[in-house]
Amino acid sequence: MELYNLRVVVETINGRSVCGMKPGDWFEVTNSAQVRIPEGKHFCMYAIASVLPLLPAKQRVMPENDWLESDSLVACPDPEEQLIMRIVRTELVQLNAADLT
């Protein structure tokens, strides 16, 4: 099967950063379910929770007209921060489904 590796990047923060993140901070999802955050960095678990439901869909090849093909921005639920993240497909990888389930 083919899945995209993803990078979730903090695009903007239009409020006050209560979690200590800044634009450009990121985490990656690779090989279906491996999460990586750069060493010495952090990513707010509430921001991750807000983007998490969309990640399995963004990992898959979708029809050209699917709304997730053009939409990639997700808002953190904290209204004080107004933090916006972008989901970026980084690489299409071949995986064996039997190895993952």
Secondary structure, 3 states (H helix, E strand, C coil): CEEEEEEEEEEEECCCCCCCCCCCCEEEEECCCEEECCCCCCCCHHHHHHHHHHHHHHHCCCCCCCHHHHCCEEECCCCCCCEEEEEEEEEEEECCHHHHC
